[in-house]
Amino acid sequence: MLTAVINAAIFTGDNIVYDKVLLIENGKITDFADQAPANATIYDAEGKNIAPAFIDIQPNGGYDLYFSKEVSEAALEDMYQASLDYGTGFIVPTLISSDFETILKAIEVVRRFKQKQPGILGMHLEGPFINVEKRGAHPAHIIRKPTDEELFTIIKTGSDVIKIITIAPECFTERQLQLLLDSGINVSIGHSNINYDQSQYYFSKGITLVTHLYNAMTQMGHRECGLVGATFDNNNVYAPLILDGGHCHYAAARVAYRQKGDKLILLSDAAFLGRKKQQFHWENLSITLTDGFYRDGNGNLGGAAISMADAVKNAAEYLQVPVQEAVEMATSRVAKAIKMDDCMGYIKPGYAARLVMFDNSMEQFKTLIF
């Protein structure tokens, strides 16, 4: 079926196209036209904006279920459907530090669900091979260094499913790290205690991603620049940011933008979406929604409460960037960061017709799947 999207400002991932008709057929973008073909079904955007659907590389839960606790297709469905409500058409569900059996179970659950739902890109395995000193909300008793056998099995079983793995590289031997780098999985440095020089060494080996800039990593000082400073000082490294005003001050976010430019990207790191879940208790994670943030009993953050739509709006408002650039931070630039920009993140012929429509006030977002 041929569909023609009319009356829209179209954010392509590179620029904005006005006064054109977007043609879609069989779930794919086919072309732009000056007018709708006579045989096309018309979708009238009524003057709103159209962009590629947002890509969230680190959601933890949906409206009600937390995937690391409820390792099930039901949890993935909850997360996916909740994400759709906020303009996000592609997600990489996150499994935080878990035991070996749970990791293998999660790989199979994601694999099955991914076959049914192309909006699931794979899994983000965040831990357990991280530094316990930078664990954040991850359970300390689960965090460990990998054994050769465990790492080999995870790669053999899950390299086609695990899209991103967050590690503290200081917990790996050189051989183990190379095995991971050769697996095709996107390796991200996070929950790590490495210094500036160590960071640049690992970046030189081909790692081009860090997990949630500023959080759970060594900070930038004037004598020791840490992982934050190394990220700023390396043009090849993408820096995802939790842009909620709590995980980092908006002024710090503006500094990061000036340093990273088109390598600054957005993610949600949402514990739950929609702020419907008021409380959550699981093992060492006990959080309550307080003033718009999930916090534990000591006031520490326990996962974000923003959606990708919130993050994009915050980028436009607090980073003071054009809406086009805010959108690209959640679409084309994310696709580049995870090496999937050949099939998503843009509105181009041949790309998936998963789109988001939003108004100029950035108050209403609607995911469109053709």
VMD Tcl script that draws the C-alpha trace (Angstrom):
set ca {
  {0.00 0.00 0.00}
  {1.31 3.44 -0.95}
  {0.91 6.17 1.69}
  {1.51 9.87 1.16}
  {2.25 12.02 4.21}
  {1.22 15.60 3.50}
  {1.29 18.97 5.30}
  {4.39 18.28 7.41}
  {7.76 19.80 8.15}
  {10.00 16.76 7.70}
  {13.13 16.39 9.83}
  {15.21 13.98 7.76}
  {18.15 13.56 10.14}
  {20.25 15.90 7.99}
  {17.94 18.84 7.35}
  {14.30 19.95 7.31}
  {12.18 19.51 4.18}
  {9.18 21.75 3.68}
  {6.34 21.64 1.13}
  {7.05 18.07 0.06}
  {5.03 14.88 0.21}
  {6.65 11.90 1.92}
  {5.95 8.60 0.16}
  {5.89 5.31 2.05}
  {5.30 1.80 0.75}
  {5.48 -1.59 2.47}
  {6.87 -0.12 5.67}
  {9.72 1.72 3.93}
  {10.39 5.30 2.94}
  {10.39 5.46 -0.85}
  {10.78 9.10 -1.90}
  {9.74 12.74 -1.64}
  {7.31 14.16 -4.16}
  {5.79 17.52 -5.05}
  {2.29 16.13 -4.73}
  {0.55 12.95 -3.63}
  {0.02 10.28 -6.29}
  {-3.62 9.61 -7.20}
  {-3.44 6.02 -5.92}
  {-1.95 6.89 -2.51}
  {-3.63 6.76 0.87}
  {-3.31 10.22 2.39}
  {-1.98 10.85 5.89}
  {-2.45 14.51 6.75}
  {0.03 15.77 9.36}
  {-1.98 18.99 9.66}
  {1.07 21.24 9.82}
  {2.92 19.25 12.47}
  {6.51 18.03 12.35}
  {7.59 14.56 11.23}
  {10.93 12.99 12.20}
  {12.46 9.53 12.43}
  {11.21 7.71 15.51}
  {13.43 8.23 18.52}
  {15.97 5.54 19.45}
  {16.43 4.81 23.17}
  {19.54 2.75 23.89}
  {18.99 2.48 27.64}
  {15.43 2.05 28.95}
  {15.02 -0.12 32.04}
  {11.26 -0.41 32.39}
  {7.90 0.49 30.93}
  {4.83 1.74 32.74}
  {4.83 -1.02 35.33}
  {7.46 -3.72 34.78}
  {11.24 -3.50 35.29}
  {12.99 -5.81 32.85}
  {15.90 -6.80 35.09}
  {13.42 -7.98 37.71}
  {10.78 -9.36 35.33}
  {12.91 -10.99 32.63}
  {9.99 -11.77 30.36}
  {8.34 -10.90 27.07}
  {5.60 -9.20 29.10}
  {8.16 -6.78 30.51}
  {9.53 -6.09 27.03}
  {6.01 -5.51 25.69}
  {5.31 -3.09 28.54}
  {8.55 -1.22 27.85}
  {8.00 -1.13 24.10}
  {4.39 0.04 24.24}
  {5.21 2.71 26.82}
  {8.10 3.91 24.64}
  {5.79 4.17 21.62}
  {3.60 6.57 23.59}
  {6.54 8.98 23.79}
  {7.75 9.01 20.22}
  {10.26 6.18 20.56}
  {10.04 3.55 17.85}
  {13.28 1.69 18.57}
  {14.60 0.54 21.95}
  {17.53 -1.40 23.35}
  {16.13 -2.86 26.62}
  {18.61 -2.80 29.48}
  {19.55 -5.67 31.77}
  {21.51 -4.35 34.74}
  {24.11 -6.45 36.57}
  {22.76 -9.99 36.87}
  {23.95 -13.53 37.51}
  {25.08 -15.70 34.62}
  {21.83 -17.67 34.32}
  {19.73 -14.49 34.21}
  {21.93 -13.04 31.46}
  {21.45 -16.14 29.33}
  {17.71 -16.10 30.01}
  {17.48 -12.43 29.04}
  {19.32 -13.09 25.79}
  {16.75 -15.73 24.81}
  {13.78 -13.61 25.89}
  {15.01 -10.63 23.88}
  {15.80 -12.86 20.90}
  {12.25 -14.25 20.82}
  {10.61 -10.86 21.25}
  {12.91 -9.23 18.72}
  {11.69 -11.68 16.08}
  {8.12 -10.54 16.70}
  {8.82 -6.84 17.11}
  {11.37 -5.09 14.87}
  {11.30 -2.07 17.17}
  {13.50 -4.07 19.57}
  {17.08 -3.67 18.37}
  {18.68 -6.02 20.88}
  {19.75 -5.87 24.51}
  {21.92 -3.46 26.48}
  {23.87 -5.53 29.00}
  {24.89 -2.98 31.63}
  {27.22 -4.90 33.93}
  {27.90 -7.11 35.80}
  {31.53 -6.60 34.73}
  {31.85 -3.15 36.25}
  {33.74 -1.49 39.08}
  {31.96 -1.97 42.39}
  {33.14 1.47 43.51}
  {31.07 3.01 40.70}
  {28.13 0.61 40.86}
  {25.37 3.19 41.43}
  {22.12 1.25 41.89}
  {23.63 -2.07 40.74}
  {23.70 -4.82 43.41}
  {27.23 -5.11 44.83}
  {27.07 -8.87 45.40}
  {26.45 -9.51 41.67}
  {29.30 -7.35 40.34}
  {32.35 -9.37 39.33}
  {35.23 -9.74 36.93}
  {34.47 -12.04 33.99}
  {35.97 -15.45 33.70}
  {37.15 -16.50 30.25}
  {34.49 -19.19 30.12}
  {31.65 -16.88 31.17}
  {32.64 -14.19 28.68}
  {33.08 -16.68 25.86}
  {29.63 -18.19 26.52}
  {27.91 -14.79 26.66}
  {29.50 -13.79 23.36}
  {28.80 -17.13 21.69}
  {25.20 -17.17 22.89}
  {24.34 -13.52 22.61}
  {26.50 -11.62 20.12}
  {23.53 -11.48 17.74}
  {21.27 -10.10 20.49}
  {23.47 -7.91 22.70}
  {23.64 -4.57 20.92}
  {25.58 -2.77 23.68}
  {27.58 -3.99 26.66}
  {28.64 -1.53 29.36}
  {31.84 -2.55 31.09}
  {34.58 -1.22 33.34}
  {37.55 -2.18 31.16}
  {39.87 -2.30 34.18}
  {38.03 -5.49 35.16}
  {39.13 -7.27 31.97}
  {42.36 -8.86 30.87}
  {43.75 -7.66 27.54}
  {42.74 -10.96 25.96}
  {39.19 -10.75 27.31}
  {38.78 -7.18 26.13}
  {39.98 -8.05 22.65}
  {37.59 -10.99 22.55}
  {34.76 -8.58 23.32}
  {35.93 -6.00 20.80}
  {36.08 -8.68 18.11}
  {32.54 -9.89 18.87}
  {30.73 -7.12 17.00}
  {28.96 -5.94 20.16}
  {29.16 -2.19 20.79}
  {31.36 -1.80 23.86}
  {30.66 1.15 26.14}
  {32.74 2.27 29.12}
  {30.72 2.99 32.23}
  {30.56 2.34 35.96}
  {34.34 2.63 35.78}
  {37.11 4.10 37.90}
  {39.71 4.56 35.15}
  {41.71 7.77 34.83}
  {42.30 9.99 31.80}
  {45.31 8.09 30.40}
  {43.65 4.71 30.86}
  {40.50 6.03 29.17}
  {42.43 7.22 26.13}
  {44.19 3.86 25.94}
  {40.88 2.00 25.81}
  {39.45 4.48 23.31}
  {42.50 3.83 21.12}
  {41.50 0.17 20.99}
  {38.25 1.10 19.24}
  {35.75 1.87 22.02}
  {33.68 4.87 20.93}
  {30.88 4.98 23.50}
  {30.50 5.75 27.20}
  {27.53 5.04 29.41}
  {25.63 8.06 30.73}
  {28.17 10.88 30.74}
  {29.05 12.28 34.19}
  {27.30 9.46 36.05}
  {29.18 6.45 37.47}
  {32.57 7.52 36.12}
  {35.66 9.48 37.15}
  {35.06 13.20 36.94}
  {37.09 15.92 35.28}
  {39.50 17.84 37.47}
  {42.20 20.29 36.48}
  {45.00 17.86 37.35}
  {43.36 14.52 36.64}
  {40.79 14.73 33.87}
  {39.17 11.35 34.44}
  {36.88 9.52 32.05}
  {34.73 12.64 31.66}
  {37.71 14.70 30.52}
  {38.95 11.93 28.23}
  {35.51 11.77 26.62}
  {35.57 15.53 26.06}
  {39.09 15.29 24.64}
  {38.40 12.51 22.13}
  {36.52 13.39 18.94}
  {35.67 9.75 18.19}
  {33.68 9.06 21.34}
  {29.89 9.41 21.60}
  {28.58 10.72 24.92}
  {24.99 9.79 25.86}
  {23.42 12.14 28.36}
  {20.50 11.71 30.79}
  {19.02 15.16 30.28}
  {16.61 15.42 33.20}
  {18.24 18.14 35.30}
  {18.93 15.64 38.08}
  {21.51 13.24 36.68}
  {23.50 16.26 35.58}
  {22.99 19.97 35.99}
  {21.77 21.67 32.83}
  {24.86 23.90 32.91}
  {27.04 20.76 32.90}
  {24.98 19.51 29.97}
  {25.67 22.74 28.09}
  {29.39 22.34 28.76}
  {29.17 18.79 27.41}
  {27.41 20.02 24.29}
  {30.10 22.61 23.64}
  {32.76 19.92 24.01}
  {31.11 17.06 22.12}
  {28.97 18.76 19.47}
  {27.47 16.14 17.18}
  {28.80 13.33 19.39}
  {26.44 14.27 22.24}
  {23.38 12.02 22.16}
  {20.34 11.40 24.33}
  {19.00 8.39 26.20}
  {16.36 7.97 28.88}
  {17.84 5.52 31.40}
  {14.23 5.44 32.56}
  {13.46 3.18 35.48}
  {9.82 3.59 34.46}
  {8.07 5.75 31.88}
  {5.18 8.13 32.31}
  {5.74 8.67 36.05}
  {2.85 6.30 36.77}
  {4.89 3.96 38.96}
  {5.09 5.61 42.36}
  {7.23 3.06 44.19}
  {9.41 0.09 43.30}
  {11.17 -2.36 45.60}
  {13.61 -5.04 44.44}
  {16.71 -6.41 46.15}
  {18.85 -3.37 46.97}
  {16.84 -1.03 44.73}
  {14.04 0.68 46.62}
  {12.89 3.88 44.95}
  {10.02 6.34 45.26}
  {8.90 8.95 42.78}
  {9.81 12.21 44.51}
  {9.50 15.62 42.82}
  {9.60 13.96 39.41}
  {12.68 11.82 40.15}
  {13.07 8.23 41.33}
  {15.05 8.37 44.56}
  {16.01 5.92 47.29}
  {15.56 6.51 51.00}
  {18.76 8.58 51.14}
  {17.68 10.81 48.29}
  {20.01 9.20 45.74}
  {18.79 8.84 42.17}
  {17.61 5.35 41.24}
  {17.09 5.60 37.51}
  {15.52 8.36 35.47}
  {11.84 9.18 34.98}
  {12.08 10.94 31.61}
  {11.12 9.70 28.16}
  {13.04 10.37 24.97}
  {10.41 12.98 24.12}
  {11.20 14.72 27.41}
  {14.91 14.54 26.63}
  {14.45 16.08 23.18}
  {12.31 18.88 24.56}
  {14.86 19.51 27.32}
  {17.66 19.64 24.76}
  {15.87 22.35 22.82}
  {15.02 24.29 25.96}
  {18.08 23.90 28.19}
  {20.88 23.26 25.70}
  {19.39 26.05 23.62}
  {19.91 24.16 20.36}
  {17.59 24.27 17.33}
  {14.78 21.71 17.38}
  {16.38 20.03 14.38}
  {19.55 19.35 16.38}
  {17.62 18.22 19.45}
  {15.80 15.68 17.25}
  {19.06 14.48 15.70}
  {20.45 13.83 19.20}
  {17.71 11.22 19.59}
  {17.72 9.83 16.04}
  {20.48 10.01 13.45}
  {23.29 10.57 15.92}
  {22.16 7.68 18.10}
  {21.99 5.45 15.02}
  {25.59 6.42 14.19}
  {26.71 5.72 17.75}
  {25.44 2.13 17.59}
  {26.46 1.68 13.94}
  {22.90 1.33 12.61}
  {22.69 4.53 10.60}
  {22.45 2.49 7.39}
  {18.85 1.55 8.20}
  {17.41 3.91 10.82}
  {17.68 7.36 12.30}
  {16.91 9.12 9.01}
  {14.04 9.74 6.67}
  {15.59 8.46 3.47}
  {14.56 6.04 0.71}
  {14.88 2.47 1.95}
  {14.76 3.35 5.65}
  {12.11 2.04 8.05}
  {8.90 4.08 8.07}
  {8.88 4.42 11.86}
  {8.29 8.07 12.53}
  {7.36 10.52 15.26}
  {4.94 13.40 14.77}
  {5.09 16.35 17.16}
  {3.75 19.86 17.49}
  {5.83 23.03 17.57}
  {5.43 23.38 21.33}
  {6.90 19.87 21.74}
  {4.09 18.94 24.09}
  {2.48 16.21 21.95}
  {4.38 13.31 20.43}
  {2.86 10.47 18.44}
  {4.69 7.46 17.02}
  {3.68 6.51 13.48}
  {4.43 3.04 12.10}
  {3.46 2.49 8.46}
}
mol new
graphics top color blue
foreach p $ca { graphics top sphere $p radius 0.5 }
foreach p [lrange $ca 0 end-1] q [lrange $ca 1 end] { graphics top cylinder $p $q radius 0.2 }
display resetview
